[in-house]
């Protein structure tokens, strides 16, 4: 058998194929429009988030003011109850009599210090009728006595 000698070409000839250069036209306008649109959207989101945070801050501030006022209301109600209790104590007759006896030196009158006055129910005694001319004369005489 004849063995044919085969030539093996382990390293083929490397030939670079040069492909024709493709010219790619980049659309810069679309890209800049997209960039500016993204920036505008980011600014809008940022501003809206800042407004939301501002409103939350205002709500929290209002809640704190409400809480402070409610605490003040509770304090004022307590003060009012205390003052009403003191007023009731001052208005009581036993408190008044104790104050008069102890601090002012007042005492109840004794039996010999009491004077009883009898009053008649006759309505004619207390009323004096003076005419208009007499009143006028009294006024003129009082006025002339000044000078």
C-alpha positions as CSV (number, residue, x, y, z in Angstrom):
1,X,0.0,0.0,0.0
2,X,1.1,3.1,-0.9
3,X,0.7,5.7,1.6
4,X,0.1,9.0,0.2
5,X,1.8,11.6,1.9
6,X,-0.7,14.2,2.7
7,X,0.4,17.6,3.4
8,X,-1.2,19.0,6.3
9,X,-1.4,22.7,6.6
10,X,-1.9,23.3,10.2
11,X,-1.5,27.0,9.9
12,X,-3.6,28.3,7.1
13,X,-2.5,31.5,5.5
14,X,-4.1,34.2,7.5
15,X,-5.5,36.8,5.3
16,X,-7.4,39.6,6.7
17,X,-10.4,40.5,4.9
18,X,-10.8,44.1,5.0
19,X,-14.4,45.0,5.1
20,X,-15.4,48.3,3.7
21,X,-15.8,50.9,6.5
22,X,-19.3,51.6,7.2
23,X,-20.0,55.2,8.0
24,X,-22.5,55.4,10.8
25,X,-24.2,58.7,11.0
26,X,-24.9,59.5,14.6
27,X,-28.0,61.4,15.3
28,X,-26.8,63.9,17.9
29,X,-29.9,65.9,17.9
30,X,-32.1,63.0,19.1
31,X,-29.5,62.1,21.7
32,X,-29.3,65.7,23.0
33,X,-33.1,65.9,23.0
34,X,-33.2,62.7,25.1
35,X,-30.6,64.0,27.5
36,X,-32.4,67.3,28.0
37,X,-35.7,65.5,28.4
38,X,-34.1,63.3,31.1
39,X,-32.7,66.3,32.8
40,X,-36.1,68.1,32.7
41,X,-37.8,65.0,34.1
42,X,-35.2,64.7,36.9
43,X,-35.7,68.4,37.7
44,X,-39.5,68.1,37.8
45,X,-39.2,65.0,40.1
46,X,-36.8,66.9,42.3
47,X,-39.0,69.9,42.6
48,X,-42.1,67.9,43.2
49,X,-40.3,65.9,45.9
50,X,-39.2,69.1,47.5
51,X,-42.7,70.5,47.5
52,X,-44.0,67.3,49.1
53,X,-41.4,67.5,51.8
54,X,-42.2,71.1,52.4
55,X,-45.9,70.3,52.8
56,X,-45.1,67.4,55.2
57,X,-42.9,69.9,57.2
58,X,-45.9,72.3,57.3
59,X,-48.2,69.5,58.4
60,X,-45.8,68.4,61.1
61,X,-45.5,72.0,62.3
62,X,-49.3,72.4,62.4
63,X,-49.6,69.2,64.4
64,X,-47.0,70.4,66.9
65,X,-48.9,73.7,67.2
66,X,-52.2,71.8,67.8
67,X,-50.5,69.6,70.4
68,X,-49.1,72.7,72.2
69,X,-52.5,74.4,72.1
70,X,-54.2,71.3,73.5
71,X,-51.7,71.1,76.3
72,X,-52.4,74.8,77.0
73,X,-56.1,74.1,77.0
74,X,-55.7,71.4,79.6
75,X,-53.6,73.7,81.8
76,X,-56.1,76.5,81.5
77,X,-59.0,74.1,82.4
78,X,-57.1,72.9,85.4
79,X,-56.4,76.5,86.5
80,X,-60.1,77.4,86.0
81,X,-61.2,74.4,88.1
82,X,-58.8,75.6,90.9
83,X,-60.1,79.1,90.7
84,X,-63.7,77.9,90.8
85,X,-62.9,75.9,93.9
86,X,-61.3,78.9,95.5
87,X,-64.3,81.1,94.6
88,X,-66.7,78.6,96.1
89,X,-64.6,78.6,99.2
90,X,-64.6,82.4,99.4
91,X,-68.3,82.7,98.7
92,X,-69.3,80.3,101.5
93,X,-70.8,82.0,104.5
94,X,-68.7,80.1,107.0
95,X,-65.5,81.3,105.2
96,X,-66.8,84.9,105.3
97,X,-67.7,84.7,109.0
98,X,-64.3,83.1,109.9
99,X,-62.5,85.8,107.9
100,X,-64.5,88.6,109.6
101,X,-63.9,87.2,113.1
102,X,-60.3,86.3,112.8
103,X,-58.7,88.9,110.5
104,X,-61.0,91.9,110.9
105,X,-61.9,91.5,114.6
106,X,-65.6,91.6,113.9
107,X,-68.1,89.9,116.3
108,X,-71.8,89.2,116.4
109,X,-73.7,92.0,118.3
110,X,-74.8,91.3,121.8
111,X,-78.4,91.5,122.9
112,X,-78.0,95.0,124.5
113,X,-76.4,96.4,121.2
114,X,-79.4,95.5,119.1
115,X,-82.0,98.3,118.6
116,X,-85.4,97.4,117.1
117,X,-87.2,100.1,115.1
118,X,-91.0,100.0,114.6
119,X,-92.2,101.2,111.3
120,X,-95.9,102.0,110.6
121,X,-97.3,101.1,107.3
122,X,-98.9,104.5,106.8
123,X,-97.9,105.7,103.3
124,X,-98.9,109.4,103.8
125,X,-96.2,110.2,106.3
126,X,-93.1,109.9,104.2
127,X,-94.2,111.8,101.1
128,X,-94.1,115.6,101.1
129,X,-95.8,117.4,98.3
130,X,-93.9,120.4,97.0
131,X,-95.3,122.4,94.1
132,X,-93.3,123.3,91.0
133,X,-93.1,127.0,92.0
134,X,-91.6,126.1,95.4
135,X,-89.0,123.9,93.8
136,X,-88.1,126.7,91.4
137,X,-87.8,129.2,94.3
138,X,-85.5,126.8,96.1
139,X,-83.3,126.4,93.1
140,X,-83.0,130.1,92.5
141,X,-82.3,130.9,96.1
142,X,-79.6,128.2,96.2
143,X,-78.1,129.6,93.0
144,X,-78.1,133.2,94.3
145,X,-76.5,132.2,97.5
146,X,-73.5,131.0,95.6
147,X,-72.7,134.6,94.5
